[in-house]
């Protein structure tokens, strides 16, 4: 919020205002829970590059598309991703990309190729890509719960009347 005052009538610094320049005063506003309105979005992943899709989904989950975005609060929306099994990779990534897991035991590392992962768990491919773009703390875990990924074109969230998100 930006306030303009005449010379000599500006509020004092003790009131929580900070003078940003000549005649202007700025105040940091933290949104309250009743100010945060969550919208449902549906994204069709068919033919979209995985990284570009994941960055847009992460941006919506964090709430960076809203003017009330605050880094330490969850101001984001819910995202439904459909057709996850038809996501695309550019170049030779479809042959070269692997997913790493470790069991915790000596020699327990596993490298799963992208082709195997997209056949068995197409939703996990998008979830892992978005997970890497969210904060690595409690706030990121809360944001990840608002992501729903489905391998086909059907989803059970018609009751929330999601808006289509073009990427």
Backbone torsions as a table, in degrees:
resi	resn	phi	psi	omega
1	UNK	NA	136.8	-176.2
2	UNK	-119.9	127.2	-179.3
3	UNK	-114.2	141.6	176.6
4	UNK	-116.0	131.4	-179.1
5	UNK	-128.8	154.6	173.7
6	UNK	-74.5	161.3	179.0
7	UNK	-59.9	131.2	178.1
8	UNK	89.7	-11.3	-177.8
9	UNK	-109.0	9.0	-178.8
10	UNK	-69.5	145.7	179.4
11	UNK	-69.2	161.8	-176.9
12	UNK	-78.3	162.4	179.0
13	UNK	-68.7	-27.1	-179.4
14	UNK	-65.4	-23.8	-177.8
15	UNK	-78.8	1.8	178.6
16	UNK	97.3	6.8	179.8
17	UNK	-96.4	150.8	178.1
18	UNK	-125.8	129.7	-179.4
19	UNK	-79.1	120.0	-177.5
20	UNK	-94.1	-19.7	-178.8
21	UNK	-175.2	-166.3	-178.4
22	UNK	-73.4	116.2	175.0
23	UNK	80.7	-1.7	179.9
24	UNK	-116.1	143.5	178.7
25	UNK	-129.0	133.0	178.3
26	UNK	-116.5	150.9	178.3
27	UNK	-136.3	132.2	178.9
28	UNK	-78.3	128.8	-178.1
29	UNK	-113.1	128.8	174.6
30	UNK	-103.3	123.9	-178.5
31	UNK	-68.8	141.5	176.3
32	UNK	-87.7	168.5	-176.9
33	UNK	-63.7	-30.1	178.4
34	UNK	-76.4	-14.9	177.3
35	UNK	-83.0	-16.6	-175.6
36	UNK	-91.8	115.2	177.9
37	UNK	-110.3	125.2	-176.7
38	UNK	-99.0	129.1	177.7
39	UNK	-107.3	151.9	176.1
40	UNK	-102.1	132.3	179.7
41	UNK	-121.3	146.3	174.4
42	UNK	-121.1	132.0	-176.8
43	UNK	-121.4	131.2	175.2
44	UNK	-94.5	116.4	-174.6
45	UNK	-88.7	0.9	-175.2
46	UNK	-63.6	119.3	177.6
47	UNK	76.3	0.9	-179.5
48	UNK	-86.7	141.0	174.7
49	UNK	-63.8	138.3	-173.5
50	UNK	-59.0	-46.4	-177.0
51	UNK	-66.3	-42.2	179.8
52	UNK	-66.9	-38.0	176.3
53	UNK	-64.1	-45.5	-176.7
54	UNK	-65.6	-37.3	-179.7
55	UNK	-67.0	-40.3	179.2
56	UNK	-68.6	-40.8	178.6
57	UNK	-64.4	-42.5	178.8
58	UNK	-64.6	-36.0	178.5
59	UNK	-64.8	-41.1	179.2
60	UNK	-69.9	-41.2	179.8
61	UNK	-63.7	-35.8	179.1
62	UNK	-77.2	-26.5	-179.0
63	UNK	93.3	17.4	-177.7
64	UNK	-70.2	-12.1	178.6
65	UNK	-84.6	-3.3	-176.9
66	UNK	-104.1	149.0	177.4
67	UNK	-70.7	-17.0	179.9
68	UNK	-92.7	14.6	-177.8
69	UNK	-56.6	130.8	176.1
70	UNK	-133.2	127.0	-173.6
71	UNK	-61.2	-29.9	-175.5
72	UNK	-95.6	5.0	178.6
73	UNK	-122.9	156.0	176.2
74	UNK	-90.9	98.3	-180.0
75	UNK	-108.4	10.1	-173.0
76	UNK	-81.6	175.9	-178.0
77	UNK	-108.1	173.4	175.8
78	UNK	-87.1	142.2	-179.6
79	UNK	-129.0	132.1	174.7
80	UNK	-112.4	125.0	178.1
81	UNK	-109.9	122.2	177.9
82	UNK	-111.0	163.2	-178.1
83	UNK	57.9	43.1	-178.8
84	UNK	-67.0	-25.9	-179.3
85	UNK	-71.4	-13.3	-177.7
86	UNK	-108.8	21.4	178.2
87	UNK	-69.9	149.7	-175.4
88	UNK	-109.1	154.4	170.7
89	UNK	-123.8	144.4	-179.1
90	UNK	-92.3	159.2	177.2
91	UNK	64.7	-142.5	-179.1
92	UNK	-99.5	18.5	-177.7
93	UNK	-63.4	-30.6	179.7
94	UNK	-61.5	-29.1	178.8
95	UNK	-93.2	-29.1	-171.4
96	UNK	-99.3	-24.5	-174.7
97	UNK	-71.6	134.7	175.6
98	UNK	-131.0	155.6	176.5
99	UNK	-110.1	134.2	-174.1
100	UNK	-103.1	135.9	173.9
101	UNK	-137.9	155.0	176.6
102	UNK	-139.4	136.3	-177.0
103	UNK	-81.3	-17.8	-176.3
104	UNK	101.4	-11.7	178.2
105	UNK	-97.1	162.4	177.6
106	UNK	-59.4	129.6	179.0
107	UNK	70.9	17.9	-175.8
108	UNK	-93.5	25.3	179.1
109	UNK	-85.6	142.8	179.9
110	UNK	-129.4	134.9	176.1
111	UNK	-115.5	111.4	-177.0
112	UNK	-101.9	123.5	179.4
113	UNK	-67.7	154.6	-179.2
114	UNK	-59.1	-39.4	-178.0
115	UNK	-61.7	-39.2	177.5
116	UNK	-69.3	-41.4	-178.1
117	UNK	-65.7	-40.5	-177.8
118	UNK	-71.8	-27.5	176.4
119	UNK	-74.3	-46.5	-173.8
120	UNK	-84.6	-44.4	-175.5
121	UNK	-134.2	73.5	-178.6
122	UNK	-64.7	-27.9	179.0
123	UNK	-71.5	-33.2	-177.8
124	UNK	-67.4	-28.7	179.2
125	UNK	-61.2	-46.9	-179.1
126	UNK	-73.3	-38.9	179.5
127	UNK	-61.1	-41.0	179.4
128	UNK	-69.4	-36.3	178.8
129	UNK	-66.7	-41.8	179.7
130	UNK	-72.0	-36.8	-179.5
131	UNK	-58.2	-38.3	179.4
132	UNK	-68.7	-15.2	-178.1
133	UNK	-103.5	1.7	178.5
134	UNK	-104.6	163.8	178.0
135	UNK	-59.8	146.6	-178.9
136	UNK	-96.5	62.1	-179.7
137	UNK	-155.1	-168.2	-179.3
138	UNK	-60.1	-36.9	-179.9
139	UNK	-63.5	-40.9	177.7
140	UNK	-64.9	-36.2	178.5
141	UNK	-67.9	-35.5	176.4
142	UNK	-67.2	-40.3	179.7
143	UNK	-65.6	-37.4	-178.8
144	UNK	-66.1	-26.3	179.6
145	UNK	-68.9	-16.6	179.8
146	UNK	-90.0	5.2	178.4
147	UNK	-102.1	127.5	175.2
148	UNK	-123.4	126.6	-176.5
149	UNK	-122.0	132.3	-179.9
150	UNK	-128.5	136.2	-177.0
151	UNK	-69.6	-28.0	-178.8
152	UNK	-104.4	-166.8	-176.6
153	UNK	-89.3	-5.2	-177.7
154	UNK	-100.5	144.2	175.0
155	UNK	-145.5	152.1	-176.2
156	UNK	-91.2	24.6	-174.1
157	UNK	-113.1	32.2	178.0
158	UNK	-66.0	-25.9	-179.5
159	UNK	-64.4	-24.1	179.2
160	UNK	-86.4	-2.5	-178.0
161	UNK	44.0	68.0	-178.3
162	UNK	-69.7	147.3	177.1
163	UNK	-90.4	143.6	176.7
164	UNK	-73.0	138.3	178.3
165	UNK	-113.0	117.8	-179.8
166	UNK	-89.3	129.9	178.8
167	UNK	-119.1	NA	NA
